[in-house]
């Protein structure tokens, strides 16, 4: 049965260019339909002059063809053909496989993901670019009181706080800020706060307390953890140490804060403090994101 459909010459991407009118020059402008035409290369052109097909004996630069020698004005251009790279069709959906893509053929400009696309970011599963989290601990700090405090007083410790300045200490990150005994965070996250107290306790003071209070609304404080020491002796003072910890989920740095209070303090019981080493204070470590 004979082929039914379009002839192959009707689906070719061979282009017929305008014939050149020679004038004795060596170079001429290639045109198609009266407009300048730039071929893909000299090798894709076929030119016939006075019945002789020319191929490979000329150069092209942009839309200019140069024969390397003058072409007499009496010569006739029979035709100029430009050959493409094959039959042009629309690729069917699902036919381009990964194996058909050359390495590095898909650039960042072709990705539709939102966010900053550069060498410091990565592409998340939700089609957004993000900065990779830093490895290790990003915040750690240590504070202490530097003067004995709260003798016989069940109140908040509002003064004499200092960041550890003993030789060898170094915080990580921004650290905490303090105002009248209230501590604020530099960034959100889940923090481990380990606190400790040394008491000078009077005889019979069986329950001296050092209590961490926290707020999540920058107003109402509630007990979060309590450290307890006691002196049950009937006479004579005693030194005791108490410690505890609390994991604080800080979702908002403007509302989530903490401070410390003493409780059940005997009349002459007080918090011991030192300025050259830690006696009563705490350590803060950021464990991860909230």
C-alpha positions in Angstrom: 0.0 0.0 0.0 1.3 3.4 -0.9 2.3 5.9 1.8 -0.6 8.1 2.8 0.3 11.4 4.3 2.7 14.3 3.9 5.8 13.9 1.7 9.0 13.8 3.6 10.1 17.0 1.9 7.2 18.7 3.6 8.4 17.8 7.1 12.1 18.5 6.6 13.7 21.4 8.4 15.8 22.4 5.3 15.4 26.1 4.7 15.6 27.8 1.3 17.4 31.1 1.6 17.2 34.1 -0.8 19.5 33.9 -3.8 22.5 36.2 -3.7 23.0 38.9 -6.4 26.8 38.9 -7.0 28.6 42.2 -7.6 32.3 41.2 -7.6 32.7 41.1 -3.8 33.8 38.2 -1.8 31.3 38.5 1.1 27.6 38.8 1.1 24.7 39.0 3.5 22.5 35.8 3.9 18.8 36.5 3.9 15.5 34.6 4.1 12.4 36.3 3.0 14.3 39.6 2.9 15.5 39.4 6.5 19.1 38.7 7.6 19.6 35.0 8.4 22.2 33.5 10.7 23.0 29.8 9.9 24.0 27.4 12.6 27.4 26.9 10.9 29.1 27.0 7.5 28.8 23.2 7.3 25.0 23.4 7.2 24.9 25.5 4.1 24.7 24.3 0.5 25.3 27.0 -2.2 25.1 26.6 -6.0 26.8 29.1 -8.3 26.5 28.8 -12.0 25.4 25.2 -11.6 28.3 24.2 -9.4 27.5 23.2 -5.8 29.7 24.9 -3.3 30.3 23.3 0.1 33.0 23.8 2.7 34.9 26.4 0.6 33.4 29.4 2.4 33.1 30.8 5.9 30.2 32.4 7.8 30.2 35.0 10.6 26.7 35.8 11.8 24.6 36.4 8.7 27.7 37.1 6.4 29.0 34.5 4.0 32.6 34.9 2.8 33.8 33.0 -0.3 37.4 34.0 0.3 37.7 35.3 -3.3 35.7 37.8 -5.4 32.6 36.3 -7.1 32.1 37.8 -10.5 29.0 39.9 -11.0 28.2 37.8 -14.0 27.8 34.7 -11.9 24.4 33.4 -10.9 23.3 32.0 -7.6 21.1 29.0 -8.3 20.0 28.3 -4.7 21.1 28.4 -1.1 19.9 25.7 1.3 20.4 25.6 5.1 20.2 22.2 6.7 18.9 21.9 10.3 19.6 19.1 12.7 16.8 16.9 11.9 13.0 16.6 12.0 11.6 18.9 14.7 8.7 17.5 16.7 7.1 18.1 20.1 8.4 15.7 22.7 5.7 13.5 24.2 5.0 13.7 27.9 7.0 11.2 30.0 9.5 10.3 27.2 12.5 12.2 28.5 14.2 9.9 31.1 16.9 10.7 33.6 19.4 8.8 31.4 18.7 11.2 28.5 19.7 14.3 30.5 23.3 15.2 30.4 25.1 15.7 33.7 24.7 19.3 35.0 22.1 20.1 32.3 19.6 21.3 34.8 20.8 24.6 36.3 19.5 26.5 39.4 17.7 28.9 37.0 15.4 26.0 35.9 14.3 25.2 39.5 11.0 26.7 40.7 11.7 26.4 44.4 11.4 29.5 46.5 14.1 31.0 48.7 17.7 31.9 48.0 19.5 29.7 45.5 23.3 29.8 46.2 26.2 27.8 47.5 25.1 28.2 51.1 21.6 26.8 50.8 20.1 23.4 50.1 16.8 22.2 48.5 14.2 20.9 51.0 11.6 18.3 50.3 8.9 21.0 50.3 10.5 22.7 47.3 12.1 25.5 49.2 15.7 26.5 49.6 17.0 26.8 53.2 20.2 27.3 55.1 21.5 24.1 56.6 21.5 24.0 60.4 24.8 24.6 62.1 26.4 21.5 63.6 26.8 21.2 67.4 25.6 23.5 70.2 24.8 27.0 69.1 24.1 28.6 72.5 25.7 27.9 75.9 26.2 30.3 78.8 27.0 30.3 82.6 26.0 32.8 85.3 26.6 33.0 89.1 26.0 35.4 92.0 29.2 37.1 93.2 28.0 38.2 96.7 26.2 36.3 99.5 22.5 36.8 99.2 19.0 36.4 100.6 19.9 36.0 104.3 16.7 34.7 106.0 14.7 35.9 102.9 12.3 34.0 100.7 12.5 36.4 97.8 13.8 36.5 94.2 17.5 36.9 93.7 17.5 40.2 91.9 21.1 41.5 92.2 24.8 40.5 92.1 24.5 38.3 89.0 27.5 38.0 86.7 28.5 36.0 83.7 31.3 33.5 84.5 34.6 35.4 84.0 36.9 32.8 85.5 39.9 32.2 83.2 39.2 29.5 80.7 35.5 30.1 80.4 33.9 30.9 77.1 30.2 31.1 76.1 28.8 29.9 72.8 26.7 32.1 70.7 25.1 35.3 72.0 24.3 34.0 75.4 21.7 35.3 77.9 20.8 38.8 78.9 20.0 39.7 82.5 18.0 42.5 84.1 17.3 42.6 87.9 17.6 38.8 88.0 15.4 38.1 85.0 17.1 36.2 82.2 16.1 36.5 78.6 17.1 34.3 75.6 18.7 35.5 72.3 16.9 33.0 70.2 14.1 30.4 70.4 14.9 26.8 71.0 14.8 24.1 73.6 17.2 24.9 76.5 18.5 22.9 79.3 19.0 25.0 82.5 21.0 23.3 85.2 21.1 25.3 88.4 22.9 24.8 91.7 23.1 26.6 95.1 25.4 26.5 98.1 23.8 27.4 101.4 25.2 28.5 104.7 22.4 27.0 106.9 21.7 27.7 110.5 21.0 24.9 112.9 17.6 23.3 112.5 17.0 24.7 109.0 16.0 21.4 107.4 14.8 22.7 104.0 16.6 25.6 102.4 15.3 26.0 98.8 16.7 27.4 95.6 13.8 27.6 93.0 13.7 28.3 89.3 10.7 30.2 88.2 9.7 30.6 84.5 7.2 32.6 82.5 5.7 32.1 79.1 3.8 35.4 78.9 6.4 37.8 80.4 4.2 38.4 83.4 3.1 35.4 85.4 5.9 33.3 86.9 5.6 29.7 88.1 7.9 27.2 89.7 9.7 25.0 87.2 12.2 23.2 89.4 13.4 23.2 93.0 16.7 22.3 94.6 16.7 21.5 98.3 19.3 21.3 101.1 18.9 21.1 104.9 20.7 21.2 108.3 19.0 19.1 110.9 21.6 19.6 113.5 20.4 21.0 116.8 23.4 23.4 117.0 26.0 24.8 114.7 25.8 25.9 111.1 26.4 23.8 108.1 27.2 24.2 104.4 24.9 22.4 101.9 24.7 22.2 98.1 21.5 21.5 96.1 21.0 21.2 92.3 18.3 20.6 89.8 17.5 21.2 86.1 14.7 22.2 83.8 14.2 21.8 80.0 12.6 25.0 78.7 10.8 25.2 75.3 11.4 28.8 74.4 9.0 29.6 71.5 9.1 33.4 71.9 12.1 35.2 73.3 9.9 38.2 74.3 7.7 36.2 76.6 9.7 33.2 77.8 12.1 34.1 80.6 13.2 32.8 84.0 14.6 33.8 87.4 15.5 32.3 90.8 14.0 32.5 94.3 14.9 31.2 97.7 12.4 29.5 99.9 12.1 28.1 103.5 15.2 30.1 104.5 16.0 30.1 108.2 16.7 33.4 109.9 20.5 33.3 109.3 20.6 30.9 106.3 21.9 32.5 103.1 23.2 31.8 99.6 26.9 31.4 99.4 28.6 33.2 96.5 32.0 33.7 95.0 33.4 36.0 92.3 36.4 33.9 91.2 34.6 30.5 91.0 31.1 29.1 90.8 29.2 28.6 94.1 25.6 29.5 93.3 24.5 29.9 89.7 23.4 28.0 86.6 24.5 26.7 83.2 22.3 27.2 80.1 22.7 25.0 77.0 20.6 25.2 73.8 19.8 21.6 72.8 17.9 22.2 69.5 15.1 23.9 67.7 11.7 24.4 69.3 
